[in-house]
Amino acid sequence: MMNLKITVFAIIAAVITSCGGEGKKEEKVSAPVEEQKAAVEIDPMEDKGVGPITSITLGEIDQKMADEGKAVFLAKCSACHKISKRVVGPAMAGVTERRTPEWIMNMILNPEKMVVENAAAKKLLEEYLAPMANQNLTETEARQILEYFRTKTSTSEE
């Protein structure tokens, strides 16, 4: 009788353990697939990113602002980014042709949250293997850098 109780207990424990483990495995496998689908479905020219910038209206290029942006870029960003070549991070030439102004500014202002919550930023982190450093720039400085980037098309040299 004692052996029967132990056998029944062992069978119940085995069933509970195997059922519980399978559900967890399925969740872990399916989550990245869903994230990958979401990353594919988002148009980069519609993605505004995650952060304080929700809307920007751009007009003609403001050369004074672009010059100020170049100075900020050279002081704060050029250790990891160049205009025409990949370094630690991607080349910046043509970034305004690949990303929305809001996304660019949110990446500058809020890189930690972007790589956690934004599919495109996650993909960049996977590709470059180095998270973007938060330089604690102001919105004005980020806007100046954006204006500088607007002067650097995909065919720009520097």
N, C-alpha and C positions, 0 to 999 in steps of 0.2 A: 504494500500500500504506500509506503514511504517513497519507494522508487517511482511509482506512478505519479505522485505529486511533484517530485523533482523533475520528471520528464515533461509533464504538462507545463510546469513553470518555465522550463528551459525553452520549450516551443513557443510559448506566449512571448517571452523576452526576445527571442529571435525574430518573431514576426513584428513586434513593436519597433525594434531597433532597425530592421531592414526597411520598414515603411517610412519611418521618420527620416532616415538618411537619404532616400531617393528624392523626396520632395525638395530638400535643401539643394541637392545637386542640380536639379532641373532649374531652380530659381537662379543659381549662379551662372548656368550656361545661357539661359534665355535673356538675362539683363543686357550683357554686352551686345548681343545680336540686335536687340531693340534699339540700343544707343547707336549702333552702326547704321541702322536704317534711318534713324532720325538725322544723323549727320549727312547722309546721302540726299535726303529729301529737302534740306534747307538750302535755299538759294543764297549764296554768300552776299549777293547784292540786295538782299532783303533782311539779312541778319543784322540786328542792331547791337547784339551782345548783351552783357549783363553789367549794369552799373548806373551811374548818375545821368548819363547822357541818353536821352530818349529821342531827341529830335534836333537836327541842325539844318539851317537853311544856308546854303552856300551861294555866293554871288561870284563876281569876278575875283580873280586872285588879288589879294592885298599884298603887294610886294614888301611893304614895311613889316607886316606880320610874318611873312615867309622868312625874311631875313632874321627876325627875332627867333623864329622857330629853328632856323639853321643853327644859330648860336646855342640854343638849348639842346638841340639834338647832338651837336658836337661835344658839348660839356657832359651830358647825361647818358646818351644812348650809343655813342660811336664805339665804345669798347666792345659791344656785342653786335652792333648792326652797322653795315655800310650801305651805301645807296645801290651800288651795282654788283656786289658780290655777297655770297653767303659767308658768315663768320660763325659766331656762336648762335646767332639768330638769323632769320631770313633777310635777304636783300630788300631794301625798301622801295626801290624803283618800281613804279607801277602799282604800289599797294592800294592807291585810291581807285584803281581800275579793277581790283579784286575784292575789295571790302568796302562796306558803307562807312561814311564819316563817323557815324555813331559808334560802330564797332571798333574802329581805329582808336578813337578817344577813350572808349571804355577799356580797351586792352592796355592803353597807357596808364590810365587812372586806377584800374581795378584788376591787375593781372592775376592775383591769387584767386579771386572769385570766378574770373573768366575761365581759367583752366579746370575748375571744378564743375561749372554749370553750363558752359558753352561748348557745343560739339566741335566747332571749328578751332577753338583755342586748345581743346583737348588733343585734337589731331596734330596741331603744331607742336605741342609738348611731346607727343609720341615721336614725331619726326626729328625734332632737334634735341630731345633728351635733356633740355635745360629749361627750367621755368624762367619766365621773364621776371626780372627784378623790378620791384616797385620802387621807383625813384622819388615817390612822394611829390609828384608835380601837381601844380594847381590846374584847374580847368583852363585858365588862360594860357598856361604853358603848353598844355596838351593841344589846345586849339592852334597855337602858334606852330607847333610841330606838324599838325595836320595841314596847315597852310603851306608849310615848307614841302611836305610830301606831295601836295597838289602840283608843285612845280617840277616834280620828278616823275616823269612818265616811264613806262617800261623800256623806252629807248634812251633814257637819260644816262649820261656817263658822269662819274665822280668817284 
